[in-house]
Amino acid sequence: MHSVEKIIVIPSGFFNSSDYKQIAYYVEQTLDMFSEQAYIQMGEKQQPISNFTEAF
């Protein structure tokens, strides 16, 4: 797999914003969503995943 690295600078004020608080709450609520048997599937191919980052 080939990828391009991209660096994004997030202003420090973002981490005190209501948007960030909503994201943090969502992450907290979905931490236990993935079990050891979780996977994504495309056609016949399956890929094990353990979090949203791996799913995307």
MDTraj code that builds the backbone (N, CA, C; nanometers):
import mdtraj as md
import numpy as np

residues = "MET HIS SER VAL GLU LYS ILE ILE VAL ILE PRO SER GLY PHE PHE ASN SER SER ASP TYR LYS GLN ILE ALA TYR TYR VAL GLU GLN THR LEU ASP MET PHE SER GLU GLN ALA TYR ILE GLN MET GLY GLU LYS GLN GLN PRO ILE SER ASN PHE THR GLU ALA PHE".split()
xyz = np.array([
    [0.0847, -0.1167, 0.0000],
    [0.0000, 0.0000, 0.0000],
    [0.0899, 0.1238, 0.0000],
    [0.0589, 0.2191, -0.0859],
    [0.1338, 0.3438, -0.0951],
    [0.0477, 0.4568, -0.0429],
    [0.1094, 0.5494, 0.0232],
    [0.0328, 0.6623, 0.0761],
    [0.1170, 0.7882, 0.0705],
    [0.0490, 0.8992, 0.0828],
    [0.1142, 1.0284, 0.0856],
    [0.0958, 1.0868, 0.2247],
    [0.2049, 1.1288, 0.2857],
    [0.1958, 1.1875, 0.4196],
    [0.1552, 1.3337, 0.4074],
    [0.0627, 1.3730, 0.4930],
    [0.0190, 1.5122, 0.4949],
    [0.0140, 1.5576, 0.6401],
    [0.0766, 1.6683, 0.6687],
    [0.0784, 1.7229, 0.8044],
    [-0.0247, 1.8345, 0.8125],
    [-0.1111, 1.8253, 0.9120],
    [-0.2145, 1.9261, 0.9337],
    [-0.1925, 1.9856, 1.0725],
    [-0.1852, 2.1160, 1.0800],
    [-0.1674, 2.1840, 1.2080],
    [-0.3049, 2.2272, 1.2573],
    [-0.3402, 2.1826, 1.3775],
    [-0.4696, 2.2160, 1.4378],
    [-0.4458, 2.3242, 1.5429],
    [-0.5169, 2.4356, 1.5301],
    [-0.4996, 2.5426, 1.6297],
    [-0.5333, 2.4924, 1.7702],
    [-0.4564, 2.5346, 1.8680],
    [-0.4755, 2.4868, 2.0052],
    [-0.6144, 2.5188, 2.0594],
    [-0.6762, 2.6271, 2.0137],
    [-0.8101, 2.6631, 2.0592],
    [-0.9155, 2.5596, 2.0236],
    [-0.8894, 2.4801, 1.9201],
    [-0.9846, 2.3760, 1.8804],
    [-1.0119, 2.2790, 1.9947],
    [-0.9098, 2.2497, 2.0736],
    [-0.9234, 2.1501, 2.1802],
    [-1.0073, 2.1990, 2.2980],
    [-1.0429, 2.3251, 2.2991],
    [-1.1350, 2.3797, 2.3989],
    [-1.2724, 2.4092, 2.3399],
    [-1.2928, 2.3738, 2.2136],
    [-1.4176, 2.4068, 2.1446],
    [-1.5263, 2.3028, 2.1710],
    [-1.6490, 2.3419, 2.1419],
    [-1.7615, 2.2477, 2.1555],
    [-1.7511, 2.1373, 2.0517],
    [-1.6942, 2.1655, 1.9343],
    [-1.6758, 2.0609, 1.8329],
    [-1.5856, 1.9505, 1.8850],
    [-1.4745, 1.9889, 1.9463],
    [-1.3830, 1.8904, 2.0010],
    [-1.4498, 1.8106, 2.1131],
    [-1.5255, 1.8761, 2.1972],
    [-1.5945, 1.8068, 2.3056],
    [-1.6918, 1.7030, 2.2511],
    [-1.7588, 1.7338, 2.1406],
    [-1.8508, 1.6370, 2.0784],
    [-1.7738, 1.5181, 2.0219],
    [-1.6606, 1.5454, 1.9590],
    [-1.5781, 1.4365, 1.9052],
    [-1.5267, 1.3489, 2.0181],
    [-1.4767, 1.4087, 2.1247],
    [-1.4249, 1.3325, 2.2388],
    [-1.5342, 1.2477, 2.3027],
    [-1.6542, 1.3017, 2.3122],
    [-1.7665, 1.2265, 2.3685],
    [-1.7988, 1.1060, 2.2801],
    [-1.8023, 1.1275, 2.1497],
    [-1.8308, 1.0182, 2.0557],
    [-1.7256, 0.9080, 2.0661],
    [-1.6002, 0.9463, 2.0732],
    [-1.4922, 0.8478, 2.0871],
    [-1.5112, 0.7666, 2.2148],
    [-1.5416, 0.8341, 2.3232],
    [-1.5623, 0.7667, 2.4510],
    [-1.6790, 0.6673, 2.4433],
    [-1.7848, 0.7059, 2.3759],
    [-1.9038, 0.6211, 2.3662],
    [-1.8833, 0.4998, 2.2756],
    [-1.7873, 0.5055, 2.1848],
    [-1.7682, 0.3965, 2.0891],
    [-1.6428, 0.3130, 2.1142],
    [-1.5727, 0.3362, 2.2239],
    [-1.4493, 0.2619, 2.2516],
    [-1.4700, 0.1108, 2.2538],
    [-1.5792, 0.0655, 2.3090],
    [-1.6045, -0.0781, 2.3216],
    [-1.6860, -0.1343, 2.2056],
    [-1.7004, -0.0585, 2.0996],
    [-1.7847, -0.0996, 1.9880],
    [-1.7255, -0.2168, 1.9088],
    [-1.5943, -0.2270, 1.9038],
    [-1.5296, -0.3290, 1.8219],
    [-1.4835, -0.4459, 1.9075],
    [-1.5255, -0.5655, 1.8689],
    [-1.4829, -0.6867, 1.9389],
    [-1.3637, -0.7473, 1.8650],
    [-1.3106, -0.8552, 1.9180],
    [-1.1990, -0.9237, 1.8524],
    [-1.2417, -0.9851, 1.7193],
    [-1.3727, -1.0040, 1.6996],
    [-1.4232, -1.0635, 1.5764],
    [-1.4633, -0.9584, 1.4717],
    [-1.4461, -0.8301, 1.5009],
    [-1.4894, -0.7241, 1.4093],
    [-1.4057, -0.7247, 1.2807],
    [-1.4722, -0.7005, 1.1682],
    [-1.4029, -0.6924, 1.0400],
    [-1.4848, -0.6101, 0.9414],
    [-1.4167, -0.5635, 0.8368],
    [-1.4858, -0.5015, 0.7251],
    [-1.4743, -0.5982, 0.6082],
    [-1.5693, -0.5896, 0.5166],
    [-1.5700, -0.6835, 0.4054],
    [-1.6034, -0.6109, 0.2762],
    [-1.5270, -0.6429, 0.1725],
    [-1.5555, -0.5943, 0.0385],
    [-1.5515, -0.7149, -0.0538],
    [-1.6664, -0.7486, -0.1084],
    [-1.6739, -0.8705, -0.1886],
    [-1.6461, -0.9904, -0.1003],
    [-1.5498, -1.0711, -0.1394],
    [-1.5134, -1.1905, -0.0619],
    [-1.4006, -1.1630, 0.0375],
    [-1.3350, -1.0480, 0.0252],
    [-1.2191, -1.0167, 0.1099],
    [-1.2634, -0.9562, 0.2428],
    [-1.2097, -1.0096, 0.3527],
    [-1.2374, -0.9584, 0.4867],
    [-1.1071, -0.9059, 0.5482],
    [-1.1188, -0.7949, 0.6209],
    [-1.0033, -0.7363, 0.6892],
    [-1.0400, -0.7136, 0.8353],
    [-0.9687, -0.7776, 0.9297],
    [-0.9971, -0.7547, 1.0716],
    [-0.9704, -0.6092, 1.1078],
    [-1.0524, -0.5534, 1.1960],
    [-1.0353, -0.4167, 1.2447],
    [-1.0614, -0.4117, 1.3947],
    [-1.0015, -0.3144, 1.4613],
    [-1.0254, -0.3005, 1.6052],
    [-1.0688, -0.1596, 1.6430],
    [-1.0774, -0.0692, 1.5419],
    [-1.1204, 0.0672, 1.5704],
    [-1.1632, 0.1369, 1.4409],
    [-1.2169, 0.2579, 1.4528],
    [-1.2640, 0.3330, 1.3365],
    [-1.1486, 0.3704, 1.2435],
    [-1.0327, 0.3977, 1.2976],
    [-0.9189, 0.4353, 1.2135],
    [-0.8859, 0.3231, 1.1153],
    [-0.8860, 0.2018, 1.1629],
    [-0.8589, 0.0885, 1.0751],
    [-0.9723, 0.0678, 0.9740],
    [-1.0940, 0.0999, 1.0130],
    [-1.2073, 0.0829, 0.9231],
    [-1.2021, 0.1810, 0.8065],
    [-1.1535, 0.3023, 0.8338],
    [-1.1465, 0.4021, 0.7282],
    [-1.0201, 0.3891, 0.6505],
])
top = md.Topology()
chain = top.add_chain()
for i, resn in enumerate(residues, 1):
    res = top.add_residue(resn, chain, resSeq=i)
    for name in ("N", "CA", "C"):
        top.add_atom(name, md.element.get_by_symbol(name[0]), res)
traj = md.Trajectory(xyz[None], top)
